[in-house]
Amino acid sequence: MVNYQGRKYSIEKYNPDWETQFEKEKEVLQCIFEKEVIGIEHIGSTAIPNLGGKPTIDILVIVKDLKNIDSFAPYMMKSGYLDKGEYVTKNSRLFVREKRVKG
């Protein structure tokens, strides 16, 4: 279990731009995972209209075979993600981007 004690974050009012941010990131992820992807979903508080939350866009990528995902790690890192490996639950992978790089 990850220890979030001392981690600083803010709760913000709902921002309609969160959906736009998700859609842009979805395009990036679709290009990376191509035919391996089954679905890309916007999850968490930022996905719920009019609900405030941490300004973090949480995205769930559903793939055909998790065994193939590690081969995509270099492309994820090239796109600005950190590879946290198996995380939270067995047979999962976590990639994190702390800040979106403009450009």
TIVO-2410 file (N, C-alpha, C; in nm, 3 decimals):
# residues 103
REC num residu      c1      c2      c3 atome chaine
REC   1      M   0.085  -0.119   0.000     N      A
REC   1      M   0.000   0.000   0.000    CA      A
REC   1      M   0.088   0.124   0.000     C      A
REC   2      V   0.051   0.220  -0.079     N      A
REC   2      V   0.128   0.343  -0.091    CA      A
REC   2      V   0.097   0.435   0.026     C      A
REC   3      N   0.199   0.497   0.082     N      A
REC   3      N   0.182   0.590   0.193    CA      A
REC   3      N   0.168   0.732   0.137     C      A
REC   4      Y   0.049   0.788   0.147     N      A
REC   4      Y   0.025   0.923   0.098    CA      A
REC   4      Y   0.039   1.028   0.207     C      A
REC   5      Q   0.081   0.987   0.326     N      A
REC   5      Q   0.097   1.081   0.436    CA      A
REC   5      Q   0.196   1.190   0.397     C      A
REC   6      G   0.159   1.313   0.419     N      A
REC   6      G   0.248   1.425   0.388    CA      A
REC   6      G   0.242   1.469   0.243     C      A
REC   7      R   0.169   1.397   0.159     N      A
REC   7      R   0.158   1.435   0.018    CA      A
REC   7      R   0.064   1.555   0.007     C      A
REC   8      K   0.107   1.657  -0.063     N      A
REC   8      K   0.027   1.778  -0.077    CA      A
REC   8      K  -0.058   1.769  -0.203     C      A
REC   9      Y  -0.182   1.807  -0.189     N      A
REC   9      Y  -0.271   1.814  -0.303    CA      A
REC   9      Y  -0.380   1.915  -0.273     C      A
REC  10      S  -0.452   1.953  -0.375     N      A
REC  10      S  -0.560   2.049  -0.357    CA      A
REC  10      S  -0.689   1.992  -0.413     C      A
REC  11      I  -0.799   2.037  -0.358     N      A
REC  11      I  -0.930   2.004  -0.411    CA      A
REC  11      I  -0.981   2.130  -0.479     C      A
REC  12      E  -1.020   2.116  -0.604     N      A
REC  12      E  -1.063   2.230  -0.682    CA      A
REC  12      E  -1.208   2.212  -0.726     C      A
REC  13      K  -1.272   2.324  -0.758     N      A
REC  13      K  -1.406   2.320  -0.816    CA      A
REC  13      K  -1.398   2.249  -0.950     C      A
REC  14      Y  -1.510   2.192  -0.991     N      A
REC  14      Y  -1.516   2.124  -1.121    CA      A
REC  14      Y  -1.468   2.217  -1.232     C      A
REC  15      N  -1.389   2.162  -1.322     N      A
REC  15      N  -1.336   2.237  -1.434    CA      A
REC  15      N  -1.378   2.165  -1.562     C      A
REC  16      P  -1.462   2.226  -1.647     N      A
REC  16      P  -1.505   2.158  -1.769    CA      A
REC  16      P  -1.390   2.124  -1.863     C      A
REC  17      D  -1.274   2.187  -1.845     N      A
REC  17      D  -1.157   2.157  -1.927    CA      A
REC  17      D  -1.099   2.019  -1.896     C      A
REC  18      W  -1.136   1.961  -1.782     N      A
REC  18      W  -1.086   1.827  -1.749    CA      A
REC  18      W  -1.124   1.726  -1.857     C      A
REC  19      E  -1.243   1.738  -1.911     N      A
REC  19      E  -1.286   1.645  -2.017    CA      A
REC  19      E  -1.202   1.664  -2.143     C      A
REC  20      T  -1.171   1.789  -2.177     N      A
REC  20      T  -1.085   1.818  -2.292    CA      A
REC  20      T  -0.946   1.761  -2.271     C      A
REC  21      Q  -0.893   1.777  -2.149     N      A
REC  21      Q  -0.761   1.722  -2.118    CA      A
REC  21      Q  -0.761   1.571  -2.133     C      A
REC  22      F  -0.870   1.506  -2.086     N      A
REC  22      F  -0.880   1.361  -2.102    CA      A
REC  22      F  -0.882   1.323  -2.250     C      A
REC  23      E  -0.962   1.390  -2.330     N      A
REC  23      E  -0.974   1.355  -2.472    CA      A
REC  23      E  -0.839   1.368  -2.543     C      A
REC  24      K  -0.761   1.470  -2.510     N      A
REC  24      K  -0.628   1.486  -2.571    CA      A
REC  24      K  -0.537   1.371  -2.530     C      A
REC  25      E  -0.541   1.335  -2.402     N      A
REC  25      E  -0.455   1.227  -2.354    CA      A
REC  25      E  -0.501   1.092  -2.411     C      A
REC  26      K  -0.630   1.077  -2.427     N      A
REC  26      K  -0.685   0.954  -2.487    CA      A
REC  26      K  -0.627   0.933  -2.627     C      A
REC  27      E  -0.617   1.040  -2.705     N      A
REC  27      E  -0.558   1.030  -2.840    CA      A
REC  27      E  -0.414   0.982  -2.834     C      A
REC  28      V  -0.337   1.036  -2.739     N      A
REC  28      V  -0.197   0.995  -2.722    CA      A
REC  28      V  -0.191   0.845  -2.689     C      A
REC  29      L  -0.273   0.804  -2.593     N      A
REC  29      L  -0.272   0.664  -2.548    CA      A
REC  29      L  -0.320   0.570  -2.658     C      A
REC  30      Q  -0.419   0.612  -2.734     N      A
REC  30      Q  -0.469   0.529  -2.845    CA      A
REC  30      Q  -0.357   0.506  -2.947     C      A
REC  31      C  -0.279   0.610  -2.974     N      A
REC  31      C  -0.167   0.595  -3.068    CA      A
REC  31      C  -0.060   0.501  -3.014     C      A
REC  32      I  -0.036   0.505  -2.886     N      A
REC  32      I   0.066   0.419  -2.826    CA      A
REC  32      I   0.021   0.273  -2.827     C      A
REC  33      F  -0.099   0.247  -2.778     N      A
REC  33      F  -0.144   0.108  -2.761    CA      A
REC  33      F  -0.211   0.049  -2.885     C      A
REC  34      E  -0.250   0.131  -2.978     N      A
REC  34      E  -0.308   0.091  -3.106    CA      A
REC  34      E  -0.404  -0.027  -3.094     C      A
REC  35      K  -0.372  -0.138  -3.157     N      A
REC  35      K  -0.463  -0.253  -3.166    CA      A
REC  35      K  -0.473  -0.332  -3.036     C      A
REC  36      E  -0.388  -0.304  -2.938     N      A
REC  36      E  -0.392  -0.376  -2.810    CA      A
REC  36      E  -0.504  -0.324  -2.719     C      A
REC  37      V  -0.548  -0.201  -2.745     N      A
REC  37      V  -0.646  -0.138  -2.656    CA      A
REC  37      V  -0.789  -0.183  -2.685     C      A
REC  38      I  -0.862  -0.209  -2.579     N      A
REC  38      I  -1.006  -0.239  -2.589    CA      A
REC  38      I  -1.086  -0.113  -2.559     C      A
REC  39      G  -1.041  -0.038  -2.458     N      A
REC  39      G  -1.111   0.085  -2.422    CA      A
REC  39      G  -1.023   0.176  -2.341     C      A
REC  40      I  -1.053   0.305  -2.345     N      A
REC  40      I  -0.982   0.406  -2.267    CA      A
REC  40      I  -1.090   0.490  -2.199     C      A
REC  41      E  -1.092   0.485  -2.066     N      A
REC  41      E  -1.200   0.548  -1.990    CA      A
REC  41      E  -1.147   0.657  -1.896     C      A
REC  42      H  -1.221   0.765  -1.888     N      A
REC  42      H  -1.193   0.873  -1.793    CA      A
REC  42      H  -1.260   0.833  -1.661     C      A
REC  43      I  -1.181   0.817  -1.556     N      A
REC  43      I  -1.234   0.772  -1.427    CA      A
REC  43      I  -1.196   0.873  -1.318     C      A
REC  44      G  -1.249   0.855  -1.201     N      A
REC  44      G  -1.215   0.942  -1.088    CA      A
REC  44      G  -1.302   1.066  -1.085     C      A
REC  45      S  -1.275   1.152  -0.988     N      A
REC  45      S  -1.360   1.268  -0.964    CA      A
REC  45      S  -1.364   1.365  -1.081     C      A
REC  46      T  -1.256   1.376  -1.158     N      A
REC  46      T  -1.256   1.471  -1.270    CA      A
REC  46      T  -1.348   1.426  -1.383     C      A
REC  47      A  -1.392   1.301  -1.380     N      A
REC  47      A  -1.481   1.249  -1.483    CA      A
REC  47      A  -1.628   1.277  -1.454     C      A
REC  48      I  -1.659   1.331  -1.337     N      A
REC  48      I  -1.798   1.352  -1.296    CA      A
REC  48      I  -1.830   1.500  -1.304     C      A
REC  49      P  -1.916   1.538  -1.398     N      A
REC  49      P  -1.951   1.680  -1.414    CA      A
REC  49      P  -2.003   1.741  -1.282     C      A
REC  50      N  -1.955   1.861  -1.257     N      A
REC  50      N  -1.995   1.942  -1.141    CA      A
REC  50      N  -1.944   1.891  -1.007     C      A
REC  51      L  -1.857   1.790  -1.006     N      A
REC  51      L  -1.797   1.741  -0.882    CA      A
REC  51      L  -1.655   1.794  -0.873     C      A
REC  52      G  -1.622   1.856  -0.762     N      A
REC  52      G  -1.486   1.902  -0.741    CA      A
REC  52      G  -1.395   1.783  -0.711     C      A
REC  53      G  -1.265   1.806  -0.718     N      A
REC  53      G  -1.172   1.699  -0.689    CA      A
REC  53      G  -1.028   1.743  -0.707     C      A
REC  54      K  -0.937   1.649  -0.687     N      A
REC  54      K  -0.796   1.677  -0.716    CA      A
REC  54      K  -0.784   1.696  -0.866     C      A
REC  55      P  -0.712   1.795  -0.912     N      A
REC  55      P  -0.703   1.820  -1.056    CA      A
REC  55      P  -0.609   1.722  -1.126     C      A
REC  56      T  -0.640   1.595  -1.110     N      A
REC  56      T  -0.562   1.487  -1.170    CA      A
REC  56      T  -0.654   1.406  -1.261     C      A
REC  57      I  -0.618   1.394  -1.386     N      A
REC  57      I  -0.699   1.319  -1.481    CA      A
REC  57      I  -0.659   1.171  -1.469     C      A
REC  58      D  -0.750   1.092  -1.414     N      A
REC  58      D  -0.727   0.948  -1.400    CA      A
REC  58      D  -0.784   0.878  -1.522     C      A
REC  59      I  -0.703   0.790  -1.581     N      A
REC  59      I  -0.743   0.722  -1.704    CA      A
REC  59      I  -0.719   0.572  -1.688     C      A
REC  60      L  -0.819   0.495  -1.724     N      A
REC  60      L  -0.809   0.350  -1.724    CA      A
REC  60      L  -0.797   0.303  -1.868     C      A
REC  61      V  -0.690   0.231  -1.898     N      A
REC  61      V  -0.672   0.174  -2.032    CA      A
REC  61      V  -0.694   0.023  -2.019     C      A
REC  62      I  -0.791  -0.026  -2.093     N      A
REC  62      I  -0.824  -0.169  -2.091    CA      A
REC  62      I  -0.762  -0.231  -2.216     C      A
REC  63      V  -0.682  -0.335  -2.195     N      A
REC  63      V  -0.608  -0.396  -2.305    CA      A
REC  63      V  -0.645  -0.542  -2.323     C      A
REC  64      K  -0.612  -0.595  -2.439     N      A
REC  64      K  -0.643  -0.734  -2.471    CA      A
REC  64      K  -0.562  -0.832  -2.386     C      A
REC  65      D  -0.433  -0.805  -2.370     N      A
REC  65      D  -0.347  -0.899  -2.296    CA      A
REC  65      D  -0.241  -0.821  -2.218     C      A
REC  66      L  -0.252  -0.823  -2.087     N      A
REC  66      L  -0.160  -0.748  -2.002    CA      A
REC  66      L  -0.015  -0.792  -2.020     C      A
REC  67      K   0.005  -0.916  -2.064     N      A
REC  67      K   0.142  -0.965  -2.084    CA      A
REC  67      K   0.217  -0.882  -2.188     C      A
REC  68      N   0.145  -0.817  -2.277     N      A
REC  68      N   0.209  -0.738  -2.383    CA      A
REC  68      N   0.240  -0.594  -2.340     C      A
REC  69      I   0.189  -0.551  -2.229     N      A
REC  69      I   0.197  -0.410  -2.191    CA      A
REC  69      I   0.339  -0.362  -2.163     C      A
REC  70      D   0.420  -0.445  -2.103     N      A
REC  70      D   0.557  -0.401  -2.072    CA      A
REC  70      D   0.633  -0.355  -2.196     C      A
REC  71      S   0.598  -0.409  -2.313     N      A
REC  71      S   0.666  -0.368  -2.436    CA      A
REC  71      S   0.629  -0.224  -2.476     C      A
REC  72      F   0.521  -0.171  -2.418     N      A
REC  72      F   0.479  -0.035  -2.448    CA      A
REC  72      F   0.542   0.068  -2.354     C      A
REC  73      A   0.607   0.022  -2.249     N      A
REC  73      A   0.665   0.113  -2.149    CA      A
REC  73      A   0.759   0.217  -2.209     C      A
REC  74      P   0.848   0.180  -2.302     N      A
REC  74      P   0.936   0.284  -2.359    CA      A
REC  74      P   0.859   0.396  -2.430     C      A
REC  75      Y   0.748   0.361  -2.496     N      A
REC  75      Y   0.667   0.461  -2.564    CA      A
REC  75      Y   0.593   0.550  -2.464     C      A
REC  76      M   0.549   0.490  -2.354     N      A
REC  76      M   0.484   0.568  -2.249    CA      A
REC  76      M   0.584   0.666  -2.188     C      A
REC  77      M   0.705   0.620  -2.161     N      A
REC  77      M   0.807   0.707  -2.102    CA      A
REC  77      M   0.845   0.818  -2.199     C      A
REC  78      K   0.852   0.786  -2.329     N      A
REC  78      K   0.884   0.888  -2.429    CA      A
REC  78      K   0.774   0.995  -2.433     C      A
REC  79      S   0.652   0.957  -2.398     N      A
REC  79      S   0.539   1.051  -2.395    CA      A
REC  79      S   0.529   1.123  -2.261     C      A
REC  80      G   0.624   1.101  -2.171     N      A
REC  80      G   0.628   1.175  -2.046    CA      A
REC  80      G   0.575   1.103  -1.924     C      A
REC  81      Y   0.546   0.975  -1.937     N      A
REC  81      Y   0.496   0.898  -1.823    CA      A
REC  81      Y   0.609   0.831  -1.746     C      A
REC  82      L   0.588   0.812  -1.618     N      A
REC  82      L   0.677   0.732  -1.534    CA      A
REC  82      L   0.617   0.593  -1.524     C      A
REC  83      D   0.698   0.491  -1.533     N      A
REC  83      D   0.652   0.352  -1.524    CA      A
REC  83      D   0.664   0.306  -1.380     C      A
REC  84      K   0.549   0.284  -1.314     N      A
REC  84      K   0.548   0.238  -1.175    CA      A
REC  84      K   0.532   0.086  -1.167     C      A
REC  85      G   0.519   0.019  -1.281     N      A
REC  85      G   0.508  -0.126  -1.284    CA      A
REC  85      G   0.377  -0.176  -1.224     C      A
REC  86      E   0.381  -0.299  -1.172     N      A
REC  86      E   0.261  -0.354  -1.107    CA      A
REC  86      E   0.233  -0.271  -0.982     C      A
REC  87      Y   0.109  -0.229  -0.966     N      A
REC  87      Y   0.079  -0.129  -0.864    CA      A
REC  87      Y  -0.066  -0.143  -0.822     C      A
REC  88      V  -0.095  -0.123  -0.702     N      A
REC  88      V  -0.229  -0.126  -0.644    CA      A
REC  88      V  -0.284  -0.268  -0.637     C      A
REC  89      T  -0.286  -0.340  -0.748     N      A
REC  89      T  -0.340  -0.475  -0.748    CA      A
REC  89      T  -0.260  -0.563  -0.843     C      A
REC  90      K  -0.261  -0.692  -0.816     N      A
REC  90      K  -0.190  -0.786  -0.903    CA      A
REC  90      K  -0.247  -0.776  -1.044     C      A
REC  91      N  -0.161  -0.799  -1.142     N      A
REC  91      N  -0.200  -0.795  -1.283    CA      A
REC  91      N  -0.251  -0.657  -1.326     C      A
REC  92      S  -0.183  -0.554  -1.279     N      A
REC  92      S  -0.213  -0.417  -1.321    CA      A
REC  92      S  -0.081  -0.347  -1.351     C      A
REC  93      R  -0.088  -0.235  -1.418     N      A
REC  93      R   0.030  -0.153  -1.442    CA      A
REC  93      R  -0.010  -0.008  -1.418     C      A
REC  94      L   0.081   0.069  -1.365     N      A
REC  94      L   0.054   0.210  -1.340    CA      A
REC  94      L   0.159   0.294  -1.411     C      A
REC  95      F   0.111   0.387  -1.492     N      A
REC  95      F   0.195   0.487  -1.554    CA      A
REC  95      F   0.144   0.622  -1.505     C      A
REC  96      V   0.235   0.711  -1.468     N      A
REC  96      V   0.198   0.840  -1.409    CA      A
REC  96      V   0.268   0.952  -1.483     C      A
REC  97      R   0.193   1.058  -1.508     N      A
REC  97      R   0.253   1.180  -1.558    CA      A
REC  97      R   0.214   1.287  -1.459     C      A
REC  98      E   0.312   1.342  -1.391     N      A
REC  98      E   0.284   1.443  -1.289    CA      A
REC  98      E   0.238   1.574  -1.350     C      A
REC  99      K   0.302   1.618  -1.454     N      A
REC  99      K   0.266   1.743  -1.521    CA      A
REC  99      K   0.266   1.717  -1.671     C      A
REC 100      R   0.169   1.772  -1.740     N      A
REC 100      R   0.164   1.762  -1.886    CA      A
REC 100      R   0.261   1.863  -1.944     C      A
REC 101      V   0.349   1.818  -2.029     N      A
REC 101      V   0.446   1.905  -2.095    CA      A
REC 101      V   0.378   1.971  -2.214     C      A
REC 102      K   0.384   2.102  -2.220     N      A
REC 102      K   0.325   2.175  -2.333    CA      A
REC 102      K   0.409   2.154  -2.456     C      A
REC 103      G   0.343   2.149  -2.570     N      A
REC 103      G   0.421   2.141  -2.693    CA      A
REC 103      G   0.374   2.040  -2.789     C      A
***
